[in-house]
Amino acid sequence: MKKMLIVIAVGFVTIVSCQQKPYFKEVVSEKSVTITMREVEGQKKYILNIPIEFELNLNQTDIKDVGIYYNKDSKRVQELFEYLVYNGDTNKVLFAIEDLGYGSYPNSIYVVDGLHELTDIQAKELLEKYAVKKSLFELKNKRDTIEVISYKKFRADHPDFINKMREKPDTLKLSIGFSKGREEVFAEQIKW
């Protein structure tokens, strides 16, 4: 009986340890929520930029190609205009993950969603709430950024905002090309 239990336990551990980790998984980010300014038709608009972080498991010998797609409210979003993908290891914009290959994919990425417009009053209230010592006047062009608070803290402080974000499904999709020409699309609904 003891031998049978040992064999079952070893078999279970072997099966569990051999299961493949998912290719990507959302994690609650410590990256900063920021405010930027965008000018549209001569009008200044303040944008709340929210980082959505994903751990990656892509450095496998059979993965040859990866593409990233972000869907908001079930519609594909335009990269560069509405969101950016950052290398979580270097915090630099990742313009084309497709150009990377085996062994050079980052351990994580974060997608900065820049589709949340703020009124002047909302932006000022956020700066005051978190005692940010910068002013909206410092936002002169689209490259200027004011860091507000970590996303983890923002998420805890604004449950109503997060619940509203969850009302419509947002999704990150990875199109992965494998050796021998096989390609699959993997999607994960964003939990915000």
Backbone bond lengths (Angstrom), bond angles and torsions (degrees), N, CA, C in turn:
res aa  C-N    CA-C-N  psi(-1)  N-CA   C-N-CA  omega(-1)  CA-C   N-CA-C  phi
1 M - - - 1.450 - - 1.531 110.99 -
2 K 1.364 116.39 -42.47 1.453 120.03 179.12 1.526 111.13 -62.64
3 K 1.336 116.27 -41.57 1.456 120.40 179.38 1.529 110.33 -61.97
4 M 1.316 116.66 -40.80 1.458 121.26 179.85 1.532 110.38 -63.05
5 L 1.322 117.59 -42.83 1.462 121.24 178.64 1.526 111.28 -64.78
6 I 1.316 116.57 -39.32 1.464 120.87 178.89 1.525 109.90 -65.25
7 V 1.321 117.66 -43.76 1.469 121.67 178.83 1.524 110.19 -62.22
8 I 1.319 117.61 -43.23 1.467 120.96 179.14 1.523 110.05 -64.77
9 A 1.328 117.85 -43.86 1.463 121.58 -179.87 1.526 111.03 -62.57
10 V 1.322 117.38 -45.36 1.469 121.47 178.77 1.530 109.88 -62.89
11 G 1.314 117.04 -42.72 1.462 120.69 178.44 1.516 111.66 -62.10
12 F 1.317 117.18 -43.10 1.458 121.75 179.30 1.526 110.82 -62.70
13 V 1.340 117.06 -47.18 1.463 121.63 179.45 1.527 110.16 -61.24
14 T 1.317 117.17 -40.75 1.466 121.11 179.14 1.522 110.79 -63.17
15 I 1.308 117.28 -45.68 1.465 121.13 -179.63 1.521 110.54 -63.93
16 V 1.332 117.56 -46.45 1.458 121.25 -179.12 1.524 110.99 -63.62
17 S 1.330 118.14 -42.63 1.463 120.46 -178.15 1.517 112.24 -71.57
18 C 1.320 118.11 -22.67 1.466 121.12 -179.87 1.524 112.25 -86.76
19 Q 1.319 117.78 -13.13 1.451 118.94 179.69 1.517 108.98 -63.63
20 Q 1.305 115.45 135.86 1.448 120.76 -176.90 1.528 110.43 -77.47
21 K 1.328 115.61 137.35 1.452 120.17 174.32 1.520 108.11 -66.97
22 P 1.341 117.48 152.94 1.466 118.70 176.19 1.534 109.91 -64.33
23 Y 1.321 116.34 155.50 1.461 120.65 -178.74 1.528 111.75 -67.61
24 F 1.343 116.60 -29.22 1.453 119.89 175.58 1.522 109.61 -155.68
25 K 1.344 114.88 153.61 1.454 120.61 -176.54 1.524 108.51 -149.67
26 E 1.326 116.64 131.78 1.463 121.09 178.22 1.525 110.61 -70.12
27 V 1.326 116.04 138.48 1.458 122.31 174.65 1.530 108.00 -129.93
28 V 1.320 117.26 152.14 1.461 120.62 177.83 1.525 107.79 -74.16
29 S 1.302 115.50 118.64 1.459 121.88 -170.39 1.522 113.52 -80.33
30 E 1.322 114.61 146.73 1.461 122.57 170.27 1.529 109.88 -95.54
31 K 1.339 117.11 -1.49 1.465 120.99 178.39 1.525 108.62 -64.49
32 S 1.318 116.92 159.06 1.463 121.48 -174.37 1.521 113.33 -84.33
33 V 1.328 114.37 138.63 1.456 121.77 165.48 1.523 104.62 -75.74
34 T 1.330 117.24 135.66 1.460 120.21 -176.67 1.524 110.49 -128.97
35 I 1.321 114.39 164.69 1.465 121.39 172.26 1.520 106.62 -119.10
36 T 1.316 115.62 132.57 1.463 121.66 174.82 1.522 108.18 -128.37
37 M 1.307 115.18 173.35 1.455 120.64 178.30 1.524 108.74 -121.02
38 R 1.299 115.52 139.00 1.458 121.51 176.43 1.523 106.98 -130.27
39 E 1.310 116.33 138.58 1.457 119.20 177.49 1.522 108.69 -102.78
40 V 1.332 115.40 123.40 1.461 121.60 179.68 1.521 107.63 -125.02
41 E 1.318 115.53 118.85 1.463 122.59 -179.38 1.527 111.57 50.13
42 G 1.335 115.55 45.35 1.451 121.41 177.02 1.518 115.43 79.12
43 Q 1.316 118.08 -0.61 1.460 121.34 179.88 1.522 110.33 -106.62
44 K 1.337 116.08 136.33 1.454 120.89 175.10 1.519 108.81 -78.15
45 K 1.331 115.21 132.69 1.458 121.06 174.90 1.517 107.49 -126.74
46 Y 1.333 115.70 133.38 1.454 120.41 176.47 1.518 108.44 -93.11
47 I 1.330 114.89 136.29 1.456 121.63 -174.78 1.522 109.51 -120.21
48 L 1.323 115.83 131.76 1.454 121.93 173.17 1.518 106.83 -92.08
49 N 1.323 116.01 117.44 1.470 121.91 -177.62 1.520 109.23 -101.13
50 I 1.332 115.94 120.55 1.459 121.08 -175.45 1.528 109.75 -112.57
51 P 1.351 117.54 123.65 1.465 120.56 179.10 1.532 111.80 -85.76
52 I 1.305 115.70 127.26 1.459 121.84 176.65 1.522 105.96 -112.54
53 E 1.329 117.55 115.86 1.460 120.94 -171.33 1.530 111.78 -102.64
54 F 1.327 114.53 144.07 1.459 121.78 178.78 1.520 109.74 -133.61
55 E 1.325 116.28 130.22 1.460 120.90 169.64 1.517 106.83 -77.37
56 L 1.323 116.37 140.76 1.466 121.20 -179.13 1.517 110.72 -113.38
57 N 1.307 115.23 148.64 1.459 122.89 174.68 1.531 106.75 -133.88
58 L 1.331 115.20 67.83 1.470 120.23 -172.26 1.521 114.27 -112.51
59 N 1.315 118.58 -10.17 1.461 120.33 -176.31 1.526 110.57 -83.41
60 Q 1.314 113.71 68.55 1.459 122.10 178.50 1.520 108.13 -121.42
61 T 1.304 116.33 144.74 1.470 119.89 -173.21 1.521 113.84 -62.30
62 D 1.339 118.93 -25.25 1.466 118.86 -178.08 1.526 113.13 -87.37
63 I 1.344 119.35 -4.16 1.464 122.00 177.85 1.524 108.71 -89.98
64 K 1.317 115.65 123.34 1.463 120.91 -176.50 1.520 113.08 -111.20
65 D 1.350 117.60 -24.45 1.456 120.71 -171.64 1.527 109.09 -155.67
66 V 1.346 116.71 140.83 1.466 120.95 179.27 1.523 109.40 -137.83
67 G 1.315 115.96 135.84 1.464 122.37 172.64 1.521 108.50 -124.89
68 I 1.345 116.69 144.72 1.459 121.49 -178.77 1.525 109.14 -116.12
69 Y 1.335 116.17 134.50 1.457 122.27 178.72 1.521 109.04 -134.61
70 Y 1.320 116.09 135.54 1.461 122.12 -178.81 1.520 108.22 -115.97
71 N 1.322 115.94 124.22 1.463 121.54 178.03 1.520 108.86 -112.10
72 K 1.311 116.28 129.98 1.458 122.79 177.91 1.517 107.76 -120.60
73 D 1.319 116.38 131.16 1.464 121.44 -176.48 1.526 110.64 51.86
74 S 1.327 116.10 39.45 1.470 124.56 178.30 1.529 113.95 67.36
75 K 1.344 118.10 16.24 1.465 121.46 177.75 1.520 108.47 -122.39
76 R 1.324 115.75 140.80 1.467 120.32 178.01 1.527 109.23 -68.34
77 V 1.321 115.89 133.82 1.454 122.21 -175.37 1.528 109.10 -99.60
78 Q 1.327 116.38 148.75 1.454 121.91 -178.66 1.524 110.93 -83.23
79 E 1.328 115.76 117.56 1.463 120.56 177.42 1.524 109.09 -62.51
80 L 1.305 116.52 151.33 1.456 128.17 -178.51 1.528 111.98 78.61
81 F 1.320 119.02 -38.10 1.455 120.26 -179.43 1.524 111.56 -89.54
82 E 1.321 117.04 -35.37 1.456 120.26 -173.22 1.528 114.13 -121.75
83 Y 1.302 116.44 -14.84 1.457 120.09 175.64 1.521 109.35 -160.35
84 L 1.329 114.65 159.38 1.462 121.45 174.30 1.513 108.57 -132.31
85 V 1.321 115.93 148.02 1.458 121.78 175.36 1.528 107.10 -105.94
86 Y 1.345 115.64 129.91 1.456 121.85 179.69 1.520 110.20 -114.37
87 N 1.323 115.72 145.61 1.449 122.29 171.85 1.523 106.67 -73.41
88 G 1.317 117.73 118.35 1.456 121.62 -177.93 1.520 113.31 -67.10
89 D 1.326 117.48 -21.73 1.465 120.95 179.88 1.531 112.03 -79.20
90 T 1.341 116.31 -34.03 1.464 120.15 -174.46 1.525 113.73 -114.19
91 N 1.333 117.74 -12.10 1.473 123.85 -175.60 1.525 112.47 61.93
92 K 1.316 117.40 25.05 1.459 121.80 177.04 1.521 109.62 -105.70
93 V 1.335 115.22 148.96 1.463 119.93 179.06 1.518 108.68 -59.61
94 L 1.312 114.99 135.77 1.460 122.49 179.09 1.531 106.34 -106.89
95 F 1.331 115.88 93.37 1.458 119.94 -174.23 1.522 112.47 -70.94
96 A 1.324 117.74 -31.80 1.459 119.39 -177.30 1.523 109.98 -149.37
97 I 1.310 116.44 92.14 1.465 119.77 176.76 1.529 109.05 -63.61
98 E 1.341 115.11 -21.37 1.467 120.77 179.16 1.526 111.72 -61.33
99 D 1.337 116.66 -25.47 1.465 120.73 -178.45 1.526 112.78 -79.73
100 L 1.322 116.53 -11.81 1.457 120.12 178.70 1.524 108.85 -85.24
101 G 1.289 116.38 171.04 1.457 120.16 179.25 1.505 110.91 -149.87
102 Y 1.312 115.21 -172.41 1.458 121.69 -177.27 1.526 111.13 -48.76
103 G 1.310 115.56 130.14 1.453 121.63 177.43 1.514 114.24 87.44
104 S 1.341 117.92 -11.28 1.462 118.83 -177.46 1.523 113.35 -117.71
105 Y 1.331 117.80 5.42 1.459 119.13 175.45 1.525 109.00 -72.42
106 P 1.350 117.49 142.62 1.463 119.09 179.69 1.530 111.34 -69.82
107 N 1.328 115.96 162.89 1.463 121.05 177.34 1.518 111.67 -74.01
108 S 1.338 115.56 -23.49 1.462 119.71 177.22 1.518 109.41 -153.68
109 I 1.322 114.17 160.48 1.461 121.72 171.87 1.512 106.69 -132.15
110 Y 1.304 115.53 160.18 1.454 118.04 167.11 1.519 108.23 -136.45
111 V 1.318 112.90 138.16 1.452 122.24 179.60 1.521 106.11 -98.87
112 V 1.332 116.63 125.42 1.455 119.72 176.81 1.520 107.50 -100.21
113 D 1.315 114.13 111.54 1.457 122.39 -179.91 1.523 107.53 -83.38
114 G 1.315 116.74 117.09 1.461 121.60 -178.70 1.507 112.91 -110.98
115 L 1.314 117.28 39.16 1.467 120.99 -176.45 1.529 113.38 -109.11
116 H 1.317 117.51 15.32 1.460 120.77 -176.28 1.527 109.50 -108.67
117 E 1.318 116.11 98.80 1.462 120.26 179.62 1.523 110.24 -76.97
118 L 1.326 114.96 143.23 1.458 122.27 176.79 1.521 108.85 -119.03
119 T 1.320 116.73 144.65 1.454 119.62 169.90 1.522 107.22 -75.63
120 D 1.323 117.20 166.44 1.463 121.07 176.10 1.527 109.82 -56.35
121 I 1.315 116.30 -42.50 1.466 121.02 -177.96 1.526 110.75 -64.82
122 Q 1.334 117.90 -45.56 1.475 120.82 179.26 1.525 111.18 -61.01
123 A 1.323 116.73 -43.19 1.465 120.71 179.89 1.523 110.55 -63.11
124 K 1.327 117.46 -45.27 1.474 121.23 179.13 1.525 110.91 -62.93
125 E 1.330 116.72 -40.86 1.471 120.46 179.43 1.526 111.51 -61.69
126 L 1.334 116.83 -40.71 1.470 119.72 177.76 1.526 111.14 -63.19
127 L 1.325 116.54 -43.60 1.465 120.05 179.60 1.528 110.67 -62.85
128 E 1.322 116.71 -41.07 1.468 120.43 178.90 1.524 111.17 -68.20
129 K 1.312 117.10 -44.88 1.463 121.05 -177.26 1.528 111.76 -56.47
130 Y 1.332 116.30 -41.41 1.456 120.11 -176.93 1.530 112.96 -100.50
131 A 1.331 116.20 14.82 1.465 122.61 176.46 1.531 112.52 51.26
132 V 1.329 115.08 42.12 1.465 120.33 177.38 1.528 107.27 -75.30
133 K 1.294 116.70 129.26 1.463 121.50 -173.50 1.529 112.98 -89.49
134 K 1.305 116.34 22.88 1.459 120.37 177.37 1.528 108.64 -114.23
135 S 1.308 114.68 162.06 1.459 121.68 -178.49 1.528 109.48 -115.54
136 L 1.319 115.89 154.87 1.468 120.14 176.30 1.526 111.25 -63.16
137 F 1.331 117.07 -21.72 1.468 120.64 178.34 1.527 111.96 -64.81
138 E 1.331 116.51 -19.41 1.463 120.55 179.31 1.526 112.31 -76.39
139 L 1.320 116.81 -11.22 1.469 120.82 178.09 1.525 108.03 -88.64
140 K 1.320 115.87 96.97 1.462 120.84 -175.78 1.536 112.72 -102.50
141 N 1.342 116.25 -26.55 1.462 119.40 178.04 1.530 108.81 -147.47
142 K 1.319 116.90 178.88 1.472 120.94 -173.42 1.525 113.61 -68.77
143 R 1.325 118.57 -13.39 1.466 120.82 178.95 1.533 112.75 -87.32
144 D 1.329 116.96 -14.80 1.460 120.75 179.75 1.524 109.77 -78.00
145 T 1.326 115.70 138.58 1.461 121.77 -175.23 1.525 110.27 -139.37
146 I 1.319 115.50 141.57 1.463 120.92 172.56 1.522 107.17 -116.99
147 E 1.333 116.48 120.10 1.459 121.03 176.36 1.521 108.77 -78.11
148 V 1.337 116.16 132.80 1.457 120.57 -176.26 1.525 111.10 -102.20
149 I 1.327 117.09 -62.91 1.464 122.41 -174.92 1.523 107.45 -165.85
150 S 1.318 118.12 163.28 1.470 119.30 177.52 1.529 109.48 -66.04
151 Y 1.312 115.89 150.54 1.464 119.91 179.09 1.527 110.50 -61.26
152 K 1.322 116.97 -37.04 1.469 120.68 179.75 1.525 110.44 -57.94
153 K 1.326 116.85 -45.77 1.471 121.71 179.32 1.529 110.32 -69.51
154 F 1.329 117.26 -43.55 1.464 122.17 179.72 1.530 109.79 -57.97
155 R 1.310 115.74 -44.25 1.464 122.36 -179.30 1.534 110.87 -61.00
156 A 1.342 116.61 -42.10 1.465 121.05 179.56 1.534 110.92 -68.52
157 D 1.331 117.16 -35.24 1.463 121.57 -176.68 1.528 114.31 -81.90
158 H 1.326 117.38 -17.46 1.471 120.87 -173.92 1.529 111.79 -129.66
159 P 1.332 118.01 60.45 1.476 119.42 -177.68 1.526 113.36 -62.92
160 D 1.329 118.29 -31.91 1.468 119.78 179.16 1.524 111.10 -65.94
161 F 1.336 116.55 -41.18 1.459 121.20 177.71 1.531 110.13 -62.41
162 I 1.329 115.76 -44.63 1.469 120.66 -178.99 1.532 109.96 -64.57
163 N 1.320 117.56 -43.62 1.473 120.18 178.51 1.521 111.25 -62.00
164 K 1.330 117.44 -36.89 1.463 120.63 177.01 1.538 110.07 -64.98
165 M 1.341 116.37 -38.34 1.467 120.46 178.86 1.529 110.78 -63.61
166 R 1.307 116.63 -31.38 1.468 121.13 -177.82 1.526 113.04 -79.28
167 E 1.328 118.15 -11.29 1.468 120.94 -176.96 1.523 112.23 -62.15
168 K 1.321 116.73 -38.91 1.464 121.45 178.87 1.519 107.98 -111.68
169 P 1.319 117.33 135.28 1.467 119.28 -174.24 1.532 113.35 -71.97
170 D 1.329 114.59 125.48 1.462 122.31 171.82 1.524 106.41 -111.18
171 T 1.324 116.14 142.80 1.462 120.35 -171.81 1.522 111.11 -139.37
172 L 1.321 115.77 142.32 1.460 121.17 168.46 1.519 106.25 -105.88
173 K 1.335 115.57 131.89 1.458 120.59 178.93 1.520 109.48 -121.60
174 L 1.312 115.24 137.68 1.455 121.71 172.98 1.516 107.97 -115.96
175 S 1.308 115.29 123.60 1.456 121.49 173.38 1.523 105.41 -96.49
176 I 1.327 116.13 115.31 1.467 120.60 -174.45 1.516 109.66 -114.78
177 G 1.326 114.89 125.16 1.450 121.49 174.06 1.517 109.32 -96.88
178 F 1.314 115.63 129.05 1.456 121.52 -178.26 1.523 109.66 -106.85
179 S 1.334 115.71 166.86 1.455 119.49 175.42 1.523 108.37 -61.10
180 K 1.294 116.74 158.39 1.470 124.57 -177.93 1.531 112.37 68.11
181 G 1.364 117.03 20.74 1.457 121.12 171.22 1.520 117.18 80.05
182 R 1.294 118.39 0.40 1.469 120.60 -179.48 1.526 109.19 -75.40
183 E 1.342 117.17 138.92 1.455 121.93 177.09 1.519 109.69 -134.84
184 E 1.335 116.28 139.40 1.457 121.17 178.29 1.515 109.27 -138.72
185 V 1.338 115.56 152.22 1.453 121.54 175.27 1.514 107.68 -110.37
186 F 1.335 116.01 127.70 1.449 122.23 178.97 1.523 106.93 -114.85
187 A 1.328 117.27 135.47 1.452 121.18 -177.62 1.514 110.54 -129.28
188 E 1.328 115.17 146.84 1.461 120.05 173.98 1.530 107.72 -136.17
189 Q 1.327 114.99 125.64 1.458 119.10 175.74 1.520 108.42 -69.16
190 I 1.316 116.12 134.74 1.463 121.74 -178.18 1.527 108.58 -75.85
191 K 1.309 115.10 130.15 1.477 120.92 -176.76 1.518 112.18 -90.17
192 W 1.312 116.17 -12.51 1.451 122.17 -177.32 1.485 106.99 50.39
